[in-house]
């Protein structure tokens, strides 16, 4: 499966953005999906994940209540709705996929995912 992330941009603190990850060559429901991000000079970190069933979603504490991960079967995309953005959300955001399902303990590890998009830059100004 190939992933293409989009939707990044420059926004002000408090604004919203919606990131999309278009998946080609695979059916969304056969994969677990996640978003990670990497800020300048920092390691890549987990943001959100959705299990294969779509019924379980997990979030990093830093984004819980502000970000929502979802799937759109019609468009074959995995989306990340980001509200109440903060300057510390500034990073390159990557979508990632894993064939089959994923167990809770593995959702936050980047090594659990086989497929990666190219990243989209989100910059939040104060």
C-alpha positions in Angstrom: 0.0 0.0 0.0 1.2 3.5 -0.8 0.3 6.5 1.4 0.1 10.1 0.5 -0.4 12.7 3.3 -1.7 16.2 2.7 -3.4 19.0 4.5 -0.6 20.6 6.4 0.0 24.3 6.5 0.7 27.4 8.5 -2.0 28.4 11.1 -2.3 30.4 14.2 -2.7 29.0 17.7 -6.3 28.0 18.3 -7.0 27.2 14.7 -7.9 23.9 13.2 -6.5 21.7 10.4 -7.5 18.5 8.8 -4.8 16.1 7.6 -5.6 13.4 5.1 -3.7 10.3 4.2 -4.8 8.7 0.9 -4.1 5.0 0.7 -3.7 3.3 -2.6 -3.3 -0.4 -3.2 -5.1 -1.5 -0.1 -8.4 -1.5 1.6 -8.6 0.6 4.8 -10.4 -2.0 6.8 -7.5 -4.5 6.4 -5.1 -2.3 8.2 -4.4 -0.5 11.4 -3.6 3.2 11.0 -1.7 5.8 12.9 -0.4 9.3 12.8 3.1 10.2 14.1 4.9 13.5 14.2 8.4 14.8 14.3 9.3 18.2 15.5 12.7 19.8 14.6 15.5 18.3 16.6 13.2 15.7 18.3 12.4 12.1 17.8 9.3 10.9 16.0 6.4 10.5 18.4 3.0 8.9 18.4 -0.1 11.0 17.9 -3.1 8.8 17.3 -4.0 5.3 16.1 -7.1 3.5 15.0 -7.4 -0.2 15.0 -8.5 -2.3 12.0 -12.1 -2.5 13.2 -12.3 1.2 13.4 -13.9 0.8 16.8 -10.8 1.6 19.0 -8.9 4.8 18.8 -5.9 5.8 20.9 -4.3 9.2 21.4 -1.2 10.7 22.9 -2.0 12.5 26.1 -0.7 15.8 24.5 -3.5 15.7 21.9 -6.3 13.9 23.6 -9.5 16.0 23.4 -8.2 18.1 20.6 -7.3 15.6 17.8 -9.5 13.0 16.2 -8.4 10.1 14.0 -10.9 8.7 11.5 -11.3 6.7 8.4 -13.3 7.5 5.2 -14.0 4.3 3.4 -15.5 6.2 0.4 -12.4 8.2 -0.2 -10.0 5.5 1.2 -8.4 8.1 3.5 -7.3 8.2 7.1 -7.8 11.6 8.5 -6.6 13.6 11.5 -8.8 16.4 12.6 -6.7 18.8 14.7 -8.5 21.5 16.8 -7.2 24.1 19.2 -3.8 23.8 17.8 -0.8 25.0 19.8 2.7 26.1 18.8 4.0 22.8 20.3 2.0 20.9 17.7 4.4 22.2 15.1 5.9 19.2 13.3 6.0 17.1 10.2 3.1 14.7 10.5 3.3 11.2 9.1 0.6 8.7 8.4 1.5 5.0 8.9 -0.2 1.7 8.3 0.1 -1.9 9.5 -1.4 -4.8 7.7 -3.8 -6.7 9.9 -4.7 -5.5 13.4 -2.5 -4.1 16.2 -2.5 -4.7 19.9 -2.8 -1.9 22.3 0.8 -2.2 23.6 2.2 -1.8 20.1 0.1 1.1 18.8 2.5 3.8 20.0 5.7 2.3 18.5 6.7 3.4 15.1 8.4 0.0 14.5 4.9 -1.6 14.5 4.0 0.0 11.2 5.0 -1.2 7.8 3.9 1.6 5.5 4.6 5.3 5.8 3.6 8.4 4.0 6.0 11.2 3.0 4.9 13.6 5.8 3.1 16.9 5.7 4.3 20.0 7.6 2.1 21.7 10.2 3.3 25.0 11.6 1.4 26.7 14.4 2.3 30.3 15.2 1.7 31.9 18.5 
